[in-house]
Structures are given as structure tokens and as C-alpha cells.
Amino acid sequence: MHCIYCEDGKTKVVDSRESEGKVRRRRECSECGERFTTYERAENFDIKVVKEEGRKEDFNEDKIRGGVEKAAKNTTLTEKDVEEVVEAVKNMVRGKNEIRSEEIGNKIKEELSTRDEVAYIRFASVYDSFEDAESFKEEVENLQSE
């Protein structure tokens, strides 16, 4: 946890209490000595993902992370970049009961296209199931024209 005053990354928990489904933590910065309060709560993603054929499954951020990590392998993307893509998807689905898998895939492609072209093409080639080299070539041309 970074200090809200000096941005140092070394803080310690001085006091911790459970309150109304949240955990209230009083923290102290090891660098500047200032104290501040944080609240933590478990995030519930009780969201159904509607697949192309109409089947529904639970939202699974690990599945998204796995797909992005595979696309990012041996590219310029860092673990932080992968987490930012996952967080962008989570922010998009937050507050919804259902979402189409196509919306999630498009969001991932959008996020990857601005970060690393190779990772984008890798993800798109699996997600969009390119049927031949021409489909692959068209996707690369679309990416280059943006």
C-alpha cells in the first residue's frame, strides 16, 4: 500500500477492524510517519457471460488473464500491462448481471491494440478464429490503418 501523502510503498497496519462487511485498516507510513485509513472489501463478480451459442457461464477473471498472458508471451507487455487489461475488463462488467462474451473479447482486443500489436494479433487470431491467411492479413492491415 502506497502512502497517500508521500507515495512511499512502505506502510504498516497499525489497527484493523471489521465493520459492515468491510475491513477498516489504520496504516502508518514508514517514510514520513503520516497515518491514514483504508477500507477493504471483497469484490463479488456474480456475472453471467453469455457465449455465442447462448450458453451461460460465470465470469472468470482467471480465464481472461490466461488468454491475455498467452497473447503477451514474448512481447513487450509486462505483468502490469496484463493486469491493466484485466482491470479494464472488470471495470466494464462491474454492475452488470450479464454480458456477451463478444463484448469482453472486443474490450480485450481494444486494450491490446493500444499496447502491443503482436499481442493484439495473437489474441485476435484465436478469438476471431481466423480461417485462412487472408483473414490474418486483413486484421493486420486494419490494425495498421488505425
MODELLER restraints for C-alpha pairs under 7 A, 6 or more apart:
rsr = mdl.restraints
at = mdl.atoms
rsr.add(forms.Gaussian(group=physical.xy_distance, feature=features.Distance(at['CA:1:A'], at['CA:9:A']), mean=5.84, stdev=0.5))
rsr.add(forms.Gaussian(group=physical.xy_distance, feature=features.Distance(at['CA:1:A'], at['CA:10:A']), mean=7.00, stdev=0.5))
rsr.add(forms.Gaussian(group=physical.xy_distance, feature=features.Distance(at['CA:1:A'], at['CA:11:A']), mean=6.24, stdev=0.5))
rsr.add(forms.Gaussian(group=physical.xy_distance, feature=features.Distance(at['CA:2:A'], at['CA:8:A']), mean=5.39, stdev=0.5))
rsr.add(forms.Gaussian(group=physical.xy_distance, feature=features.Distance(at['CA:2:A'], at['CA:9:A']), mean=4.28, stdev=0.5))
rsr.add(forms.Gaussian(group=physical.xy_distance, feature=features.Distance(at['CA:2:A'], at['CA:10:A']), mean=6.67, stdev=0.5))
rsr.add(forms.Gaussian(group=physical.xy_distance, feature=features.Distance(at['CA:2:A'], at['CA:11:A']), mean=6.79, stdev=0.5))
rsr.add(forms.Gaussian(group=physical.xy_distance, feature=features.Distance(at['CA:3:A'], at['CA:9:A']), mean=6.37, stdev=0.5))
rsr.add(forms.Gaussian(group=physical.xy_distance, feature=features.Distance(at['CA:3:A'], at['CA:11:A']), mean=6.63, stdev=0.5))
rsr.add(forms.Gaussian(group=physical.xy_distance, feature=features.Distance(at['CA:3:A'], at['CA:29:A']), mean=5.91, stdev=0.5))
rsr.add(forms.Gaussian(group=physical.xy_distance, feature=features.Distance(at['CA:6:A'], at['CA:32:A']), mean=6.89, stdev=0.5))
rsr.add(forms.Gaussian(group=physical.xy_distance, feature=features.Distance(at['CA:8:A'], at['CA:31:A']), mean=6.64, stdev=0.5))
rsr.add(forms.Gaussian(group=physical.xy_distance, feature=features.Distance(at['CA:10:A'], at['CA:29:A']), mean=6.16, stdev=0.5))
rsr.add(forms.Gaussian(group=physical.xy_distance, feature=features.Distance(at['CA:10:A'], at['CA:30:A']), mean=5.64, stdev=0.5))
rsr.add(forms.Gaussian(group=physical.xy_distance, feature=features.Distance(at['CA:11:A'], at['CA:27:A']), mean=6.30, stdev=0.5))
rsr.add(forms.Gaussian(group=physical.xy_distance, feature=features.Distance(at['CA:11:A'], at['CA:28:A']), mean=5.42, stdev=0.5))
rsr.add(forms.Gaussian(group=physical.xy_distance, feature=features.Distance(at['CA:11:A'], at['CA:29:A']), mean=4.32, stdev=0.5))
rsr.add(forms.Gaussian(group=physical.xy_distance, feature=features.Distance(at['CA:11:A'], at['CA:30:A']), mean=5.48, stdev=0.5))
rsr.add(forms.Gaussian(group=physical.xy_distance, feature=features.Distance(at['CA:12:A'], at['CA:27:A']), mean=5.46, stdev=0.5))
rsr.add(forms.Gaussian(group=physical.xy_distance, feature=features.Distance(at['CA:12:A'], at['CA:28:A']), mean=5.41, stdev=0.5))
rsr.add(forms.Gaussian(group=physical.xy_distance, feature=features.Distance(at['CA:12:A'], at['CA:29:A']), mean=6.54, stdev=0.5))
rsr.add(forms.Gaussian(group=physical.xy_distance, feature=features.Distance(at['CA:13:A'], at['CA:25:A']), mean=6.41, stdev=0.5))
rsr.add(forms.Gaussian(group=physical.xy_distance, feature=features.Distance(at['CA:13:A'], at['CA:26:A']), mean=5.83, stdev=0.5))
rsr.add(forms.Gaussian(group=physical.xy_distance, feature=features.Distance(at['CA:13:A'], at['CA:27:A']), mean=4.44, stdev=0.5))
rsr.add(forms.Gaussian(group=physical.xy_distance, feature=features.Distance(at['CA:13:A'], at['CA:28:A']), mean=6.47, stdev=0.5))
rsr.add(forms.Gaussian(group=physical.xy_distance, feature=features.Distance(at['CA:14:A'], at['CA:26:A']), mean=5.43, stdev=0.5))
rsr.add(forms.Gaussian(group=physical.xy_distance, feature=features.Distance(at['CA:14:A'], at['CA:27:A']), mean=5.37, stdev=0.5))
rsr.add(forms.Gaussian(group=physical.xy_distance, feature=features.Distance(at['CA:14:A'], at['CA:28:A']), mean=6.52, stdev=0.5))
rsr.add(forms.Gaussian(group=physical.xy_distance, feature=features.Distance(at['CA:15:A'], at['CA:25:A']), mean=5.72, stdev=0.5))
rsr.add(forms.Gaussian(group=physical.xy_distance, feature=features.Distance(at['CA:15:A'], at['CA:26:A']), mean=4.99, stdev=0.5))
rsr.add(forms.Gaussian(group=physical.xy_distance, feature=features.Distance(at['CA:16:A'], at['CA:23:A']), mean=6.83, stdev=0.5))
rsr.add(forms.Gaussian(group=physical.xy_distance, feature=features.Distance(at['CA:16:A'], at['CA:24:A']), mean=5.67, stdev=0.5))
rsr.add(forms.Gaussian(group=physical.xy_distance, feature=features.Distance(at['CA:16:A'], at['CA:25:A']), mean=4.46, stdev=0.5))
rsr.add(forms.Gaussian(group=physical.xy_distance, feature=features.Distance(at['CA:16:A'], at['CA:26:A']), mean=6.33, stdev=0.5))
rsr.add(forms.Gaussian(group=physical.xy_distance, feature=features.Distance(at['CA:17:A'], at['CA:23:A']), mean=5.67, stdev=0.5))
rsr.add(forms.Gaussian(group=physical.xy_distance, feature=features.Distance(at['CA:17:A'], at['CA:24:A']), mean=5.17, stdev=0.5))
rsr.add(forms.Gaussian(group=physical.xy_distance, feature=features.Distance(at['CA:17:A'], at['CA:25:A']), mean=6.53, stdev=0.5))
rsr.add(forms.Gaussian(group=physical.xy_distance, feature=features.Distance(at['CA:18:A'], at['CA:24:A']), mean=6.05, stdev=0.5))
rsr.add(forms.Gaussian(group=physical.xy_distance, feature=features.Distance(at['CA:21:A'], at['CA:41:A']), mean=6.75, stdev=0.5))
rsr.add(forms.Gaussian(group=physical.xy_distance, feature=features.Distance(at['CA:22:A'], at['CA:39:A']), mean=6.32, stdev=0.5))
rsr.add(forms.Gaussian(group=physical.xy_distance, feature=features.Distance(at['CA:22:A'], at['CA:40:A']), mean=5.50, stdev=0.5))
rsr.add(forms.Gaussian(group=physical.xy_distance, feature=features.Distance(at['CA:22:A'], at['CA:41:A']), mean=4.75, stdev=0.5))
rsr.add(forms.Gaussian(group=physical.xy_distance, feature=features.Distance(at['CA:23:A'], at['CA:39:A']), mean=5.54, stdev=0.5))
rsr.add(forms.Gaussian(group=physical.xy_distance, feature=features.Distance(at['CA:23:A'], at['CA:40:A']), mean=5.06, stdev=0.5))
rsr.add(forms.Gaussian(group=physical.xy_distance, feature=features.Distance(at['CA:23:A'], at['CA:41:A']), mean=6.40, stdev=0.5))
rsr.add(forms.Gaussian(group=physical.xy_distance, feature=features.Distance(at['CA:24:A'], at['CA:37:A']), mean=6.96, stdev=0.5))
rsr.add(forms.Gaussian(group=physical.xy_distance, feature=features.Distance(at['CA:24:A'], at['CA:38:A']), mean=5.94, stdev=0.5))
rsr.add(forms.Gaussian(group=physical.xy_distance, feature=features.Distance(at['CA:24:A'], at['CA:39:A']), mean=4.63, stdev=0.5))
rsr.add(forms.Gaussian(group=physical.xy_distance, feature=features.Distance(at['CA:24:A'], at['CA:40:A']), mean=6.59, stdev=0.5))
rsr.add(forms.Gaussian(group=physical.xy_distance, feature=features.Distance(at['CA:25:A'], at['CA:37:A']), mean=5.63, stdev=0.5))
rsr.add(forms.Gaussian(group=physical.xy_distance, feature=features.Distance(at['CA:25:A'], at['CA:38:A']), mean=5.25, stdev=0.5))
rsr.add(forms.Gaussian(group=physical.xy_distance, feature=features.Distance(at['CA:25:A'], at['CA:39:A']), mean=6.21, stdev=0.5))
rsr.add(forms.Gaussian(group=physical.xy_distance, feature=features.Distance(at['CA:26:A'], at['CA:35:A']), mean=6.97, stdev=0.5))
rsr.add(forms.Gaussian(group=physical.xy_distance, feature=features.Distance(at['CA:26:A'], at['CA:36:A']), mean=5.89, stdev=0.5))
rsr.add(forms.Gaussian(group=physical.xy_distance, feature=features.Distance(at['CA:26:A'], at['CA:37:A']), mean=4.55, stdev=0.5))
rsr.add(forms.Gaussian(group=physical.xy_distance, feature=features.Distance(at['CA:26:A'], at['CA:38:A']), mean=6.54, stdev=0.5))
rsr.add(forms.Gaussian(group=physical.xy_distance, feature=features.Distance(at['CA:27:A'], at['CA:35:A']), mean=5.48, stdev=0.5))
rsr.add(forms.Gaussian(group=physical.xy_distance, feature=features.Distance(at['CA:27:A'], at['CA:36:A']), mean=5.38, stdev=0.5))
rsr.add(forms.Gaussian(group=physical.xy_distance, feature=features.Distance(at['CA:27:A'], at['CA:37:A']), mean=5.98, stdev=0.5))
rsr.add(forms.Gaussian(group=physical.xy_distance, feature=features.Distance(at['CA:28:A'], at['CA:34:A']), mean=5.72, stdev=0.5))
rsr.add(forms.Gaussian(group=physical.xy_distance, feature=features.Distance(at['CA:28:A'], at['CA:35:A']), mean=4.36, stdev=0.5))
rsr.add(forms.Gaussian(group=physical.xy_distance, feature=features.Distance(at['CA:28:A'], at['CA:36:A']), mean=6.56, stdev=0.5))
rsr.add(forms.Gaussian(group=physical.xy_distance, feature=features.Distance(at['CA:29:A'], at['CA:35:A']), mean=6.41, stdev=0.5))
rsr.add(forms.Gaussian(group=physical.xy_distance, feature=features.Distance(at['CA:45:A'], at['CA:59:A']), mean=6.85, stdev=0.5))
rsr.add(forms.Gaussian(group=physical.xy_distance, feature=features.Distance(at['CA:47:A'], at['CA:58:A']), mean=5.98, stdev=0.5))
rsr.add(forms.Gaussian(group=physical.xy_distance, feature=features.Distance(at['CA:47:A'], at['CA:59:A']), mean=5.42, stdev=0.5))
rsr.add(forms.Gaussian(group=physical.xy_distance, feature=features.Distance(at['CA:47:A'], at['CA:96:A']), mean=6.57, stdev=0.5))
rsr.add(forms.Gaussian(group=physical.xy_distance, feature=features.Distance(at['CA:47:A'], at['CA:97:A']), mean=4.85, stdev=0.5))
rsr.add(forms.Gaussian(group=physical.xy_distance, feature=features.Distance(at['CA:47:A'], at['CA:98:A']), mean=5.43, stdev=0.5))
rsr.add(forms.Gaussian(group=physical.xy_distance, feature=features.Distance(at['CA:48:A'], at['CA:56:A']), mean=5.97, stdev=0.5))
rsr.add(forms.Gaussian(group=physical.xy_distance, feature=features.Distance(at['CA:48:A'], at['CA:57:A']), mean=5.44, stdev=0.5))
rsr.add(forms.Gaussian(group=physical.xy_distance, feature=features.Distance(at['CA:48:A'], at['CA:58:A']), mean=4.72, stdev=0.5))
rsr.add(forms.Gaussian(group=physical.xy_distance, feature=features.Distance(at['CA:48:A'], at['CA:59:A']), mean=5.64, stdev=0.5))
rsr.add(forms.Gaussian(group=physical.xy_distance, feature=features.Distance(at['CA:48:A'], at['CA:97:A']), mean=6.27, stdev=0.5))
rsr.add(forms.Gaussian(group=physical.xy_distance, feature=features.Distance(at['CA:48:A'], at['CA:98:A']), mean=4.67, stdev=0.5))
rsr.add(forms.Gaussian(group=physical.xy_distance, feature=features.Distance(at['CA:48:A'], at['CA:99:A']), mean=6.49, stdev=0.5))
rsr.add(forms.Gaussian(group=physical.xy_distance, feature=features.Distance(at['CA:49:A'], at['CA:56:A']), mean=5.45, stdev=0.5))
rsr.add(forms.Gaussian(group=physical.xy_distance, feature=features.Distance(at['CA:49:A'], at['CA:57:A']), mean=5.28, stdev=0.5))
rsr.add(forms.Gaussian(group=physical.xy_distance, feature=features.Distance(at['CA:49:A'], at['CA:58:A']), mean=5.96, stdev=0.5))
rsr.add(forms.Gaussian(group=physical.xy_distance, feature=features.Distance(at['CA:49:A'], at['CA:59:A']), mean=5.70, stdev=0.5))
rsr.add(forms.Gaussian(group=physical.xy_distance, feature=features.Distance(at['CA:49:A'], at['CA:98:A']), mean=5.74, stdev=0.5))
rsr.add(forms.Gaussian(group=physical.xy_distance, feature=features.Distance(at['CA:49:A'], at['CA:99:A']), mean=5.12, stdev=0.5))
rsr.add(forms.Gaussian(group=physical.xy_distance, feature=features.Distance(at['CA:49:A'], at['CA:100:A']), mean=5.60, stdev=0.5))
rsr.add(forms.Gaussian(group=physical.xy_distance, feature=features.Distance(at['CA:49:A'], at['CA:101:A']), mean=5.76, stdev=0.5))
rsr.add(forms.Gaussian(group=physical.xy_distance, feature=features.Distance(at['CA:50:A'], at['CA:56:A']), mean=4.56, stdev=0.5))
rsr.add(forms.Gaussian(group=physical.xy_distance, feature=features.Distance(at['CA:50:A'], at['CA:57:A']), mean=6.74, stdev=0.5))
rsr.add(forms.Gaussian(group=physical.xy_distance, feature=features.Distance(at['CA:50:A'], at['CA:98:A']), mean=6.86, stdev=0.5))
rsr.add(forms.Gaussian(group=physical.xy_distance, feature=features.Distance(at['CA:50:A'], at['CA:99:A']), mean=6.02, stdev=0.5))
rsr.add(forms.Gaussian(group=physical.xy_distance, feature=features.Distance(at['CA:50:A'], at['CA:100:A']), mean=4.65, stdev=0.5))
rsr.add(forms.Gaussian(group=physical.xy_distance, feature=features.Distance(at['CA:50:A'], at['CA:101:A']), mean=5.76, stdev=0.5))
rsr.add(forms.Gaussian(group=physical.xy_distance, feature=features.Distance(at['CA:51:A'], at['CA:100:A']), mean=6.27, stdev=0.5))
rsr.add(forms.Gaussian(group=physical.xy_distance, feature=features.Distance(at['CA:51:A'], at['CA:101:A']), mean=5.36, stdev=0.5))
rsr.add(forms.Gaussian(group=physical.xy_distance, feature=features.Distance(at['CA:52:A'], at['CA:101:A']), mean=6.99, stdev=0.5))
rsr.add(forms.Gaussian(group=physical.xy_distance, feature=features.Distance(at['CA:64:A'], at['CA:86:A']), mean=6.68, stdev=0.5))
rsr.add(forms.Gaussian(group=physical.xy_distance, feature=features.Distance(at['CA:65:A'], at['CA:82:A']), mean=6.98, stdev=0.5))
rsr.add(forms.Gaussian(group=physical.xy_distance, feature=features.Distance(at['CA:65:A'], at['CA:86:A']), mean=6.13, stdev=0.5))
rsr.add(forms.Gaussian(group=physical.xy_distance, feature=features.Distance(at['CA:68:A'], at['CA:82:A']), mean=6.41, stdev=0.5))
rsr.add(forms.Gaussian(group=physical.xy_distance, feature=features.Distance(at['CA:69:A'], at['CA:82:A']), mean=6.59, stdev=0.5))
rsr.add(forms.Gaussian(group=physical.xy_distance, feature=features.Distance(at['CA:71:A'], at['CA:119:A']), mean=4.70, stdev=0.5))
rsr.add(forms.Gaussian(group=physical.xy_distance, feature=features.Distance(at['CA:71:A'], at['CA:122:A']), mean=5.23, stdev=0.5))
rsr.add(forms.Gaussian(group=physical.xy_distance, feature=features.Distance(at['CA:71:A'], at['CA:123:A']), mean=5.26, stdev=0.5))
rsr.add(forms.Gaussian(group=physical.xy_distance, feature=features.Distance(at['CA:72:A'], at['CA:119:A']), mean=4.97, stdev=0.5))
rsr.add(forms.Gaussian(group=physical.xy_distance, feature=features.Distance(at['CA:75:A'], at['CA:118:A']), mean=6.96, stdev=0.5))
rsr.add(forms.Gaussian(group=physical.xy_distance, feature=features.Distance(at['CA:75:A'], at['CA:119:A']), mean=6.73, stdev=0.5))
rsr.add(forms.Gaussian(group=physical.xy_distance, feature=features.Distance(at['CA:76:A'], at['CA:116:A']), mean=6.83, stdev=0.5))
rsr.add(forms.Gaussian(group=physical.xy_distance, feature=features.Distance(at['CA:77:A'], at['CA:116:A']), mean=6.81, stdev=0.5))
rsr.add(forms.Gaussian(group=physical.xy_distance, feature=features.Distance(at['CA:85:A'], at['CA:108:A']), mean=6.58, stdev=0.5))
rsr.add(forms.Gaussian(group=physical.xy_distance, feature=features.Distance(at['CA:85:A'], at['CA:111:A']), mean=6.03, stdev=0.5))
rsr.add(forms.Gaussian(group=physical.xy_distance, feature=features.Distance(at['CA:89:A'], at['CA:104:A']), mean=6.59, stdev=0.5))
rsr.add(forms.Gaussian(group=physical.xy_distance, feature=features.Distance(at['CA:89:A'], at['CA:107:A']), mean=6.51, stdev=0.5))
rsr.add(forms.Gaussian(group=physical.xy_distance, feature=features.Distance(at['CA:89:A'], at['CA:108:A']), mean=6.98, stdev=0.5))
rsr.add(forms.Gaussian(group=physical.xy_distance, feature=features.Distance(at['CA:109:A'], at['CA:120:A']), mean=5.95, stdev=0.5))
rsr.add(forms.Gaussian(group=physical.xy_distance, feature=features.Distance(at['CA:109:A'], at['CA:124:A']), mean=6.69, stdev=0.5))
rsr.add(forms.Gaussian(group=physical.xy_distance, feature=features.Distance(at['CA:112:A'], at['CA:119:A']), mean=6.45, stdev=0.5))
rsr.add(forms.Gaussian(group=physical.xy_distance, feature=features.Distance(at['CA:112:A'], at['CA:120:A']), mean=4.95, stdev=0.5))
rsr.add(forms.Gaussian(group=physical.xy_distance, feature=features.Distance(at['CA:113:A'], at['CA:120:A']), mean=5.26, stdev=0.5))
rsr.add(forms.Gaussian(group=physical.xy_distance, feature=features.Distance(at['CA:125:A'], at['CA:136:A']), mean=6.94, stdev=0.5))
rsr.add(forms.Gaussian(group=physical.xy_distance, feature=features.Distance(at['CA:130:A'], at['CA:136:A']), mean=6.11, stdev=0.5))
